[in-house]
């Protein structure tokens, strides 16, 4: 995201001496993408950011994935995953349960009340949608306030932790990339500024405002990484606290973007899903469906037409409102639908005709379209509605 930001104390020129009031030299760290060819930021530490004093294995939760076979559309009831007192024992990082995954992206869900350990994803960027509750996300760049409806984008290798606020647990839908997540290129000028035609802009993105200066010694950080393609975890111990940053500047940093700031693009006839796109990753896209006026051609059919996913799996997380196209199928807030590539899907019987004349849709959903098939994680298998596949026919399997 090529949008320059400066926080705290930095020297007038990069890669030059930067000292405190007693003449001690700060340690400059370059955090950059794509080697030295992508977006980057320079951070100035009190201690050595590379000083590690211990490294041991961190056992991740159940990462088992199985094929979607036999091939079926799936409905996952996420609110069934964390019953009773489970949120009190969970934190927003280690409490995640894996729903769907392929080589490019992993989708998880968590309900948690406790603060997470310090954590860094060395595999790719994370985009966390806050369904409910609020939290402070403490990062090496400073703190972010996360509220319901926020997408929290945390760049790869950013050390951070989640601290839920108040008495309501945080409910979060987590999109983990195997690379980077950014605004669609068609929204940006040749120099990276959002165009007038884009459905959001720089003013809607909220990054850290001041350093989060923390001291400490022998500090643990959990790191997720992927040697030889296998997802594993390592527990590193740093000699000094990673949050010992007095200032930084650059175009790479975490930020929040609230779904309510997405300005929907509408038309006289039904608009295809790409008009709802908010982010893109390698071999996947993220779209936000928000309350909006709908088609105004005199013969329009506002409800989506039936369509086959020739090149992609479509995953819809229903966050709120009333999703008209699937009314009567069991879909509601907290649902995830997986419509697999290979055969058609679309509105519930009766919704196609019943939507004629509608002027407004009150719906809220986050969609992920992937361009490689998704496999099922243990969380998906634990909360699946087994009857969903047959809701178009009104019959069970023969």
C-alpha positions as CSV (number, residue, x, y, z in Angstrom):
1,X,0.0,0.0,0.0
2,X,2.1,2.9,-1.3
3,X,0.9,5.6,1.1
4,X,3.7,7.2,3.1
5,X,3.4,7.6,6.9
6,X,5.8,8.9,9.5
7,X,5.4,8.1,13.2
8,X,7.7,9.1,16.1
9,X,11.3,10.2,15.8
10,X,13.2,9.6,12.5
11,X,16.4,11.2,11.2
12,X,16.2,13.7,8.3
13,X,17.8,11.2,5.9
14,X,17.5,7.5,5.8
15,X,20.5,5.2,6.6
16,X,22.2,8.0,8.6
17,X,23.0,8.3,12.3
18,X,20.0,8.6,14.6
19,X,20.9,9.0,18.3
20,X,19.1,9.6,21.6
21,X,19.7,12.5,24.0
22,X,22.7,10.6,25.5
23,X,24.3,10.0,22.2
24,X,23.4,6.4,21.9
25,X,22.8,5.1,18.4
26,X,19.4,3.6,17.5
27,X,19.4,0.4,15.4
28,X,17.8,0.9,12.0
29,X,15.7,-2.0,10.7
30,X,14.4,-2.1,7.1
31,X,11.2,-4.1,6.8
32,X,10.4,-4.5,3.1
33,X,8.5,-6.6,0.6
34,X,9.9,-8.4,-2.5
35,X,13.5,-8.2,-1.5
36,X,14.5,-4.5,-1.8
37,X,12.0,-3.8,-4.7
38,X,8.7,-3.4,-2.9
39,X,7.0,-1.3,-0.3
40,X,9.0,-0.9,2.9
41,X,9.4,1.0,6.2
42,X,12.4,1.9,8.3
43,X,12.1,1.3,12.1
44,X,14.5,2.6,14.8
45,X,15.0,0.3,17.8
46,X,16.6,0.9,21.1
47,X,18.0,-2.7,21.0
48,X,19.2,-5.1,18.4
49,X,16.1,-6.4,16.5
50,X,18.0,-9.6,15.5
51,X,19.2,-10.6,19.1
52,X,17.6,-14.0,19.7
53,X,18.5,-16.0,22.8
54,X,16.4,-19.1,22.3
55,X,14.3,-21.0,19.7
56,X,12.0,-24.0,20.3
57,X,9.1,-25.6,18.6
58,X,5.6,-24.1,18.9
59,X,2.9,-26.7,18.3
60,X,0.1,-25.2,16.1
61,X,-3.5,-26.3,16.6
62,X,-5.1,-28.9,14.3
63,X,-4.1,-28.0,10.8
64,X,-5.5,-31.1,9.1
65,X,-7.2,-30.4,5.8
66,X,-9.2,-32.9,3.6
67,X,-10.5,-32.6,0.1
68,X,-14.1,-31.3,-0.6
69,X,-15.0,-34.8,-1.8
70,X,-17.6,-35.7,-2.8
71,X,-17.8,-32.3,-4.3
72,X,-20.5,-30.3,-2.5
73,X,-21.6,-26.8,-1.6
74,X,-21.2,-26.3,2.1
75,X,-22.8,-24.3,4.9
76,X,-20.7,-23.7,8.0
77,X,-22.4,-22.4,11.2
78,X,-19.5,-20.6,12.8
79,X,-21.3,-19.5,15.9
80,X,-21.5,-23.2,16.9
81,X,-17.7,-23.6,17.1
82,X,-17.1,-21.9,20.5
83,X,-19.9,-22.8,22.9
84,X,-20.1,-22.0,26.6
85,X,-17.0,-20.9,28.4
86,X,-14.6,-21.6,25.5
87,X,-14.0,-17.9,24.6
88,X,-12.7,-17.2,28.2
89,X,-9.9,-19.7,27.6
90,X,-9.1,-18.5,24.1
91,X,-7.0,-15.7,22.6
92,X,-7.4,-14.3,19.1
93,X,-4.2,-16.0,17.8
94,X,-3.8,-19.5,19.3
95,X,-7.6,-20.1,19.6
96,X,-8.2,-20.0,15.9
97,X,-9.9,-22.9,14.2
98,X,-9.1,-23.7,10.6
99,X,-12.1,-23.7,8.2
100,X,-10.8,-23.8,4.7
101,X,-7.4,-23.7,3.0
102,X,-5.3,-24.1,-0.1
103,X,-1.7,-23.2,-1.0
104,X,-2.6,-19.5,-1.3
105,X,-4.9,-18.7,1.6
106,X,-6.2,-20.1,4.9
107,X,-9.5,-19.1,6.5
108,X,-10.1,-19.4,10.2
109,X,-12.5,-18.3,12.9
110,X,-12.0,-17.5,16.6
111,X,-14.0,-16.3,19.6
112,X,-11.7,-15.1,22.4
113,X,-11.6,-13.0,25.5
114,X,-7.9,-13.3,26.5
115,X,-4.9,-11.4,25.3
116,X,-2.8,-13.2,22.7
117,X,1.0,-13.9,22.9
118,X,3.3,-11.8,20.8
119,X,2.9,-13.3,17.3
120,X,4.4,-13.0,13.8
121,X,3.2,-14.6,10.6
122,X,6.2,-15.2,8.5
123,X,4.2,-16.9,5.7
124,X,2.1,-14.0,4.5
125,X,-0.1,-11.0,5.3
126,X,-3.2,-11.4,7.6
127,X,-6.5,-9.7,7.1
128,X,-8.7,-10.1,10.2
129,X,-12.4,-9.1,10.0
130,X,-13.8,-8.2,13.4
131,X,-17.4,-9.5,13.5
132,X,-18.1,-8.5,17.1
133,X,-16.2,-7.1,20.2
134,X,-13.3,-4.7,20.2
135,X,-9.6,-5.0,20.7
136,X,-6.3,-3.1,20.8
137,X,-3.8,-4.6,18.3
138,X,-0.4,-3.8,19.6
139,X,2.3,-3.9,16.9
140,X,5.9,-3.0,16.4
141,X,4.6,0.0,14.5
142,X,2.3,1.2,17.3
143,X,-1.2,0.4,18.4
144,X,-4.4,0.0,16.4
145,X,-8.0,0.2,17.7
146,X,-10.1,-2.6,16.2
147,X,-13.9,-2.3,16.3
148,X,-16.8,-4.3,14.8
149,X,-16.7,-4.1,11.0
150,X,-13.0,-3.5,10.8
151,X,-10.6,-5.3,8.5
152,X,-7.3,-5.3,10.2
153,X,-4.5,-5.8,7.7
154,X,-1.2,-6.9,9.3
155,X,1.8,-7.2,6.9
156,X,3.8,-10.3,6.8
157,X,6.4,-10.6,9.6
158,X,4.9,-7.8,11.7
159,X,5.2,-8.7,15.4
160,X,1.9,-8.0,17.2
161,X,-0.6,-9.1,19.7
162,X,-4.3,-8.8,20.2
163,X,-5.8,-7.5,23.5
164,X,-9.6,-7.7,23.6
165,X,-11.3,-4.8,25.3
166,X,-14.4,-4.9,27.6
167,X,-16.5,-7.8,28.5
168,X,-17.7,-8.9,25.1
169,X,-15.5,-11.6,23.4
170,X,-13.8,-10.7,20.1
171,X,-15.3,-12.7,17.2
172,X,-12.9,-12.6,14.2
173,X,-12.8,-14.1,10.7
174,X,-9.2,-14.5,9.7
175,X,-7.8,-14.5,6.2
176,X,-4.1,-15.6,6.1
177,X,-2.4,-15.2,2.7
178,X,0.7,-17.0,1.5
179,X,1.9,-13.7,0.1
180,X,0.7,-10.1,0.3
181,X,-2.8,-8.5,0.4
182,X,-3.3,-5.1,-1.1
183,X,-5.9,-2.8,-2.8
184,X,-6.8,-3.9,-6.3
185,X,-4.5,-2.4,-8.8
186,X,-7.3,-1.0,-10.9
187,X,-8.2,1.3,-8.0
188,X,-4.8,2.9,-8.1
189,X,-2.9,5.5,-10.2
190,X,0.4,4.6,-11.7
191,X,2.0,6.1,-8.5
192,X,-0.3,4.3,-6.0
193,X,-2.9,6.9,-5.2
194,X,-6.5,5.8,-5.0
195,X,-8.4,7.0,-8.1
196,X,-11.6,9.0,-8.0
197,X,-13.5,5.9,-9.2
198,X,-12.3,3.7,-6.3
199,X,-14.9,2.7,-3.7
200,X,-12.6,3.8,-0.8
201,X,-9.5,5.9,-0.4
202,X,-6.6,6.8,1.9
203,X,-8.8,8.6,4.4
204,X,-10.6,5.4,5.2
205,X,-7.3,3.6,6.2
206,X,-6.2,4.1,9.8
207,X,-2.6,3.3,10.8
208,X,-0.7,3.8,14.1
209,X,-0.4,7.4,15.2
210,X,2.5,7.0,17.7
211,X,5.1,4.5,18.7
212,X,4.2,1.9,21.3
213,X,7.5,2.0,23.2
214,X,7.8,-1.1,25.4
215,X,10.9,-2.3,27.3
216,X,11.7,-5.8,28.5
217,X,14.2,-8.6,28.3
218,X,13.9,-12.3,27.2
219,X,10.6,-11.7,25.4
220,X,8.8,-14.6,23.7
221,X,7.4,-14.3,20.2
222,X,5.4,-17.1,18.4
223,X,6.3,-17.3,14.7
224,X,4.3,-19.2,12.0
225,X,6.4,-20.2,9.0
226,X,6.5,-22.8,6.2
227,X,9.8,-24.6,5.6
228,X,9.5,-26.9,2.6
229,X,5.8,-26.1,2.2
230,X,4.8,-27.5,5.7
231,X,3.1,-25.0,8.1
232,X,4.9,-25.1,11.5
233,X,5.5,-22.8,14.5
234,X,8.6,-21.6,16.3
235,X,8.9,-20.0,19.7
236,X,11.6,-17.4,19.6
237,X,13.0,-15.5,22.6
238,X,14.4,-12.0,22.0
239,X,17.0,-10.3,24.2
240,X,15.0,-7.1,24.1
241,X,11.3,-6.3,23.5
242,X,10.4,-6.1,19.8
243,X,8.3,-3.0,20.6
244,X,11.3,-0.9,21.5
245,X,10.7,1.3,18.4
246,X,11.1,5.1,18.9
247,X,10.0,6.0,15.3
248,X,9.5,4.7,11.8
249,X,8.5,5.9,8.3
250,X,7.5,4.3,5.0
251,X,4.7,2.7,3.1
252,X,4.5,-0.7,4.8
253,X,2.5,-0.8,8.1
254,X,-0.6,-2.3,9.6
255,X,-3.9,-0.5,9.3
256,X,-7.7,-0.8,9.8
257,X,-10.4,-0.3,7.2
258,X,-14.0,-0.5,8.3
259,X,-16.6,-2.2,6.0
260,X,-18.9,0.8,6.5
261,X,-16.5,3.0,4.6
262,X,-16.8,0.9,1.5
263,X,-18.9,2.8,-1.0
264,X,-20.9,0.4,-3.1
265,X,-21.0,0.6,-6.9
266,X,-24.5,0.1,-8.3
267,X,-26.0,0.1,-11.8
268,X,-29.3,-0.2,-13.8
269,X,-28.9,-3.9,-14.0
270,X,-27.2,-6.4,-11.7
271,X,-23.5,-5.8,-11.2
272,X,-21.0,-8.7,-11.0
273,X,-19.1,-9.5,-7.8
274,X,-15.9,-7.6,-8.9
275,X,-17.6,-4.3,-8.2
276,X,-17.6,-5.3,-4.5
277,X,-13.8,-6.1,-4.4
278,X,-11.9,-4.5,-1.5
279,X,-8.5,-6.4,-1.5
280,X,-6.6,-8.8,-3.7
281,X,-4.0,-11.5,-2.9
282,X,-2.1,-14.0,-4.9
283,X,-4.8,-16.3,-6.5
284,X,-7.6,-14.9,-4.4
285,X,-9.7,-11.7,-3.9
286,X,-11.7,-10.2,-1.0
287,X,-15.1,-8.5,-1.6
288,X,-17.4,-6.6,0.8
289,X,-21.1,-6.7,0.3
290,X,-22.7,-3.8,2.1
291,X,-26.2,-2.3,2.4
292,X,-27.0,-0.6,-0.9
293,X,-29.6,0.5,-3.4
294,X,-30.1,-2.1,-6.1
295,X,-30.8,-2.2,-9.8
296,X,-33.1,0.4,-11.2
297,X,-33.8,-0.7,-14.8
298,X,-37.6,-1.1,-15.1
299,X,-37.2,-4.8,-15.9
300,X,-34.2,-5.6,-13.6
301,X,-33.9,-8.7,-11.4
302,X,-32.0,-7.4,-8.4
303,X,-31.2,-10.9,-6.9
304,X,-28.0,-12.5,-8.4
305,X,-28.4,-14.7,-11.4
306,X,-27.4,-18.4,-11.3
307,X,-23.8,-18.9,-12.1
308,X,-21.1,-21.5,-12.4
309,X,-17.7,-20.9,-10.8
310,X,-15.6,-22.0,-13.7
311,X,-12.3,-20.9,-12.2
312,X,-12.9,-20.4,-8.5
313,X,-14.3,-21.4,-5.2
314,X,-16.6,-18.8,-3.6
315,X,-16.7,-18.3,0.2
316,X,-19.2,-15.9,1.7
317,X,-19.1,-15.0,5.4
318,X,-22.4,-13.5,6.4
319,X,-21.8,-10.8,9.0
320,X,-25.2,-9.1,9.3
321,X,-28.4,-8.0,7.7
322,X,-30.7,-10.2,5.6
323,X,-29.1,-11.9,2.6
324,X,-32.1,-12.0,0.3
325,X,-30.6,-14.4,-2.3
326,X,-30.4,-17.3,0.2
327,X,-33.4,-16.6,2.4
328,X,-34.9,-19.9,3.5
329,X,-31.7,-22.0,3.1
330,X,-30.6,-21.7,6.7
331,X,-28.0,-19.0,6.0
332,X,-27.8,-16.2,8.5
333,X,-25.3,-14.1,10.5
334,X,-22.3,-16.2,11.4
335,X,-22.7,-18.5,8.4
336,X,-20.1,-19.3,5.9
337,X,-21.1,-20.7,2.5
338,X,-18.6,-22.5,0.3
339,X,-19.8,-22.7,-3.3
340,X,-17.3,-24.9,-5.0
341,X,-16.1,-24.6,-8.6
342,X,-17.5,-27.2,-10.8
343,X,-21.2,-26.6,-10.8
344,X,-23.8,-23.8,-10.6
345,X,-25.2,-22.0,-7.5
346,X,-27.4,-19.0,-7.0
347,X,-30.5,-17.7,-5.2
348,X,-32.8,-19.8,-3.2
349,X,-35.9,-21.1,-5.1
350,X,-38.4,-18.3,-5.1
351,X,-35.9,-15.5,-4.3
352,X,-35.1,-14.9,-8.0
353,X,-38.7,-13.9,-8.8
354,X,-39.4,-12.6,-5.3
355,X,-36.7,-10.0,-5.5
356,X,-38.3,-8.2,-8.5
357,X,-39.2,-4.6,-7.5
358,X,-36.7,-4.5,-4.6
359,X,-35.0,-1.1,-4.2
360,X,-32.6,-1.8,-1.3
361,X,-30.6,-4.8,0.1
362,X,-29.7,-4.7,3.8
363,X,-26.9,-7.2,3.8
364,X,-23.4,-7.4,5.1
365,X,-20.9,-10.1,4.0
366,X,-17.2,-10.6,3.3
367,X,-16.5,-12.8,0.3
368,X,-13.3,-14.6,-0.6
369,X,-12.9,-16.0,-4.1
370,X,-10.0,-18.4,-4.6
371,X,-8.6,-19.6,-7.9
372,X,-7.5,-23.0,-6.6
373,X,-9.9,-25.4,-4.9
374,X,-10.3,-25.1,-1.1
375,X,-9.9,-28.0,1.3
376,X,-11.8,-28.5,4.5
377,X,-10.3,-27.9,7.9
378,X,-11.3,-29.4,11.2
379,X,-13.4,-26.3,12.1
380,X,-15.5,-26.7,8.9
381,X,-16.2,-30.3,9.6
382,X,-17.2,-29.5,13.2
383,X,-19.9,-27.0,12.3
384,X,-21.2,-28.0,8.9
385,X,-24.9,-28.1,8.1
386,X,-25.2,-31.4,6.3
387,X,-28.5,-30.5,4.5
388,X,-27.3,-27.3,2.8
389,X,-26.4,-28.9,-0.5
390,X,-29.9,-30.0,-1.2
391,X,-31.6,-26.7,-0.4
392,X,-32.1,-25.7,-4.1
393,X,-34.0,-29.0,-4.8
394,X,-35.9,-29.2,-1.6
395,X,-35.0,-32.9,-1.5
396,X,-32.4,-35.0,0.2
397,X,-29.9,-37.2,-1.6
398,X,-31.4,-40.0,-3.7
